[in-house]
């Protein structure tokens, strides 16, 4: 009984592959070639590296003779057939490693289907927008608020005070970087021969659902020449934060000793660029 059940499950798992029709006469179907870039190299390993292929060992028991689950590579045609892409006579699909692209010659309907599959799988790498702001508040005002609410001001609360014109904006800079790629941002003030700079070094790791971001942040503060009138009151620091997408967090704050408290705030927002329109992926014939 168990043997029959395993054979049935094996046939069921392979059904999407063999259930695809070869299609009508290619003479009756117009075909074009489209090039789908694999920017993040997400599909390269599917077609070049062996992996455990679904088979009768779905129960995790392995081969009864001790050989374990079968490992093999999968072809682009075999993979995308499982998602409903059909391959009529005259069609073709391949993964070009040199250009990190999937190249398919097929009907427009199948091109649309593949386009949708790839955008669902998210071939375009996640990007991250960082916004850094330095805000200052009167020290007396900060102490009065914190004494009343019996807790320090959060980044969101400092931003709310700025929107009410209670806090002053000292610096605002933003940058866009790829998820997982280190980026540097340098900003500062110059007055005559005096200069003070703040260097922000960030590396982000965005969760799969894009709701959370782990950020490794290095802040370096330095200067040259004569001291400027309103220096950045922060020291250098290294920290790691786990924040919610769109949240404004307080990295650091410092009192100037001149009746002000300065805050370094950071806001992180991941996003995926809009997919390339299908028509722009069409490989036009050379005239």
Rosetta blueprint (number, residue, H / E / L):
1 X L
2 X H
3 X H
4 X H
5 X H
6 X H
7 X H
8 X H
9 X H
10 X H
11 X H
12 X H
13 X H
14 X H
15 X H
16 X H
17 X H
18 X H
19 X L
20 X L
21 X L
22 X L
23 X L
24 X L
25 X L
26 X H
27 X H
28 X H
29 X L
30 X L
31 X E
32 X E
33 X E
34 X E
35 X E
36 X E
37 X E
38 X L
39 X L
40 X L
41 X L
42 X L
43 X L
44 X H
45 X H
46 X H
47 X H
48 X H
49 X L
50 X L
51 X E
52 X E
53 X L
54 X L
55 X L
56 X H
57 X H
58 X H
59 X H
60 X L
61 X L
62 X L
63 X L
64 X L
65 X L
66 X L
67 X L
68 X L
69 X L
70 X L
71 X E
72 X E
73 X L
74 X L
75 X L
76 X H
77 X H
78 X H
79 X H
80 X H
81 X H
82 X L
83 X L
84 X L
85 X L
86 X L
87 X L
88 X L
89 X L
90 X L
91 X L
92 X E
93 X E
94 X E
95 X E
96 X E
97 X L
98 X L
99 X L
100 X L
101 X E
102 X E
103 X E
104 X E
105 X E
106 X E
107 X E
108 X H
109 X H
110 X H
111 X H
112 X H
113 X H
114 X H
115 X H
116 X H
117 X H
118 X H
119 X H
120 X H
121 X H
122 X L
123 X L
124 X L
125 X L
126 X L
127 X E
128 X E
129 X E
130 X E
131 X E
132 X E
133 X E
134 X E
135 X E
136 X E
137 X E
138 X E
139 X H
140 X H
141 X H
142 X H
143 X H
144 X H
145 X H
146 X H
147 X H
148 X H
149 X H
150 X L
151 X L
152 X L
153 X L
154 X L
155 X H
156 X H
157 X H
158 X H
159 X H
160 X H
161 X H
162 X H
163 X H
164 X L
165 X L
166 X L
167 X L
168 X E
169 X E
170 X E
171 X E
172 X E
173 X E
174 X E
175 X E
176 X E
177 X E
178 X E
179 X L
180 X L
181 X L
182 X L
183 X E
184 X E
185 X E
186 X E
187 X E
188 X E
189 X E
190 X E
191 X E
192 X L
193 X L
194 X E
195 X E
196 X E
197 X E
198 X E
199 X E
200 X E
201 X E
202 X E
203 X E
204 X E
205 X E
206 X E
207 X L
208 X L
209 X L
210 X L
211 X L
212 X E
213 X E
214 X E
215 X E
216 X E
217 X E
218 X E
219 X E
220 X E
221 X E
222 X E
223 X E
224 X E
225 X L
226 X L
227 X L
228 X L
229 X L
230 X L
231 X L
232 X L
233 X L
234 X L
235 X L
236 X L
237 X E
238 X E
239 X E
240 X E
241 X E
242 X E
243 X E
244 X E
245 X L
246 X L
247 X L
248 X E
249 X E
250 X E
251 X E
252 X E
253 X E
254 X E
255 X E
256 X L
257 X L
258 X L
259 X L
260 X E
261 X E
262 X E
263 X E
264 X E
265 X E
266 X E
267 X E
268 X E
269 X E
270 X E
271 X E
272 X L
273 X L
274 X L
275 X L
276 X L
277 X L
278 X H
279 X H
280 X H
281 X H
282 X E
283 X L
284 X L
285 X L
286 X L
287 X L
